[in-house]
Amino acid sequence: MAFDLDDATEPAAVAMEWLVLGAAYFLLLLFLIGVFDLFLSLYRLLIAGNFTDPNEVVGLLDSVLLLLIIVEVHRTLLAYAKGEPVLRIVVSAAIIAIARRAISFRLEDYGSGGETVLAAVSIAVLVLALTLGYFLLDRVDVPGRPEL
């Protein structure tokens, strides 16, 4: 009787598929909670009359971008479960995440001018690198590498 590696790894692969699907449903639940919270925050903002306050609007936009990140991670999990390429989805989620950070950038969050400039330059470099990476992923096909 020969040892078959495929037979030995099959239960782990099936369990991983179920765990990935469980994580996808958990993210769906988080998204629904987030949408409810977003509408509740919008209602409170309108009732309080703070809808013209830039800090409040940026906070609301931050919540929307966080929900978009959850959607992208959910898409990544579903694509992974289906055996589809995930690299483009991951890069687009990273672009949304760094855009979220750039939008919520506040000078008060940093101790000195040097730290502020370093953080701003770092965010700019990340935005450029991710955008370039997404651009290249969208235009390059590598034979034998369907994940790209």
C-alpha positions as CSV (number, residue, x, y, z in Angstrom):
1,M,0.0,0.0,0.0
2,A,1.6,3.2,-1.2
3,F,1.2,6.5,0.6
4,D,-0.8,9.0,-1.5
5,L,-0.1,12.6,-0.6
6,D,-3.2,13.9,-2.4
7,D,-5.4,11.6,-0.2
8,A,-3.6,12.7,2.9
9,T,-4.0,16.5,2.2
10,E,-7.6,16.4,1.0
11,P,-9.3,16.8,4.4
12,A,-7.1,19.8,5.2
13,A,-8.0,21.4,1.8
14,V,-11.7,20.8,2.3
15,A,-11.5,22.2,5.9
16,M,-9.6,25.3,4.6
17,E,-12.3,25.9,1.9
18,W,-15.0,25.8,4.6
19,L,-13.0,28.1,6.8
20,V,-12.6,30.6,3.9
21,L,-16.3,30.5,3.2
22,G,-17.0,31.0,7.0
23,A,-14.7,34.0,7.0
24,A,-16.5,35.4,3.9
25,Y,-19.9,35.1,5.6
26,F,-18.4,36.7,8.8
27,L,-17.3,39.7,6.6
28,L,-20.7,39.9,5.1
29,L,-22.1,40.2,8.6
30,L,-19.5,42.9,9.5
31,F,-20.5,44.7,6.3
32,L,-24.2,44.7,7.2
33,I,-23.4,46.0,10.7
34,G,-21.1,48.6,9.2
35,V,-23.9,49.8,6.8
36,F,-26.3,50.1,9.6
37,D,-23.8,52.0,11.7
38,L,-23.1,54.3,8.7
39,F,-26.8,55.2,8.3
40,L,-27.0,55.7,12.1
41,S,-24.0,58.0,12.0
42,L,-25.4,59.9,9.1
43,Y,-28.8,60.3,10.9
44,R,-27.0,61.6,14.0
45,L,-24.9,64.0,11.9
46,L,-28.1,65.4,10.2
47,I,-30.0,65.7,13.5
48,A,-27.1,67.5,15.3
49,G,-26.7,69.8,12.3
50,N,-23.0,68.9,11.9
51,F,-23.2,67.9,8.3
52,T,-21.1,70.9,7.2
53,D,-18.3,70.1,9.7
54,P,-15.4,68.9,7.6
55,N,-14.1,66.6,10.4
56,E,-17.5,64.9,10.6
57,V,-17.7,64.4,6.9
58,V,-14.2,63.0,6.7
59,G,-15.2,60.6,9.5
60,L,-18.2,59.5,7.5
61,L,-16.1,59.1,4.4
62,D,-13.6,57.1,6.5
63,S,-16.4,54.7,7.4
64,V,-17.5,54.3,3.8
65,L,-13.9,53.5,2.7
66,L,-13.6,51.0,5.5
67,L,-16.8,49.3,4.2
68,L,-15.2,49.2,0.7
69,I,-12.1,47.5,2.2
70,I,-14.4,44.9,3.7
71,V,-16.0,44.4,0.3
72,E,-12.6,43.9,-1.3
73,V,-11.4,41.4,1.3
74,H,-14.7,39.6,0.9
75,R,-14.1,39.5,-2.9
76,T,-10.6,38.2,-2.2
77,L,-11.9,35.3,-0.1
78,L,-14.6,34.4,-2.6
79,A,-12.1,34.4,-5.5
80,Y,-9.7,32.3,-3.4
81,A,-12.4,29.8,-2.7
82,K,-13.3,29.6,-6.4
83,G,-9.6,29.2,-7.3
84,E,-9.6,32.5,-9.2
85,P,-6.7,35.1,-9.3
86,V,-6.7,37.3,-6.2
87,L,-3.7,39.6,-6.8
88,R,-5.6,42.4,-8.5
89,I,-8.2,42.4,-5.8
90,V,-5.6,42.5,-3.1
91,V,-3.9,45.5,-4.7
92,S,-7.2,47.3,-5.2
93,A,-8.0,46.8,-1.5
94,A,-4.5,48.2,-0.6
95,I,-5.2,51.2,-2.8
96,I,-8.5,51.8,-1.0
97,A,-6.8,51.4,2.4
98,I,-4.0,53.8,1.6
99,A,-6.5,56.3,0.1
100,R,-8.4,56.0,3.4
101,R,-5.3,56.9,5.3
102,A,-4.5,59.8,3.0
103,I,-8.0,61.2,3.3
104,S,-8.0,61.0,7.1
105,F,-4.5,62.4,7.4
106,R,-4.3,65.0,10.1
107,L,-1.3,67.1,11.1
108,E,-2.2,66.9,14.7
109,D,-1.6,63.2,14.7
110,Y,2.2,63.7,14.6
111,G,4.6,65.1,17.1
112,S,6.9,67.1,14.9
113,G,7.1,68.6,11.4
114,G,9.7,66.0,10.4
115,E,7.3,63.1,11.4
116,T,4.5,64.7,9.5
117,V,6.5,65.1,6.3
118,L,7.8,61.6,6.6
119,A,4.3,60.2,7.0
120,A,3.0,62.3,4.1
121,V,5.9,61.2,1.8
122,S,5.4,57.6,2.8
123,I,1.7,57.8,2.0
124,A,2.4,59.4,-1.4
125,V,5.0,56.7,-2.2
126,L,2.6,54.0,-1.3
127,V,-0.2,55.5,-3.5
128,L,2.2,55.8,-6.4
129,A,3.6,52.3,-6.0
130,L,0.2,50.7,-5.6
131,T,-1.2,52.6,-8.6
132,L,1.7,51.6,-10.8
133,G,1.4,48.0,-9.6
134,Y,-2.3,47.9,-10.4
135,F,-1.6,49.5,-13.8
136,L,1.0,46.9,-14.6
137,L,-1.1,44.0,-13.3
138,D,-3.9,45.2,-15.5
139,R,-1.8,45.2,-18.7
140,V,0.7,42.4,-18.3
141,D,-0.1,38.7,-18.9
142,V,2.5,36.2,-17.8
143,P,2.1,32.8,-19.5
144,G,1.8,30.1,-16.9
145,R,1.0,32.6,-14.1
146,P,-2.8,33.0,-14.1
147,E,-2.7,34.7,-10.7
148,L,-1.2,37.7,-12.5
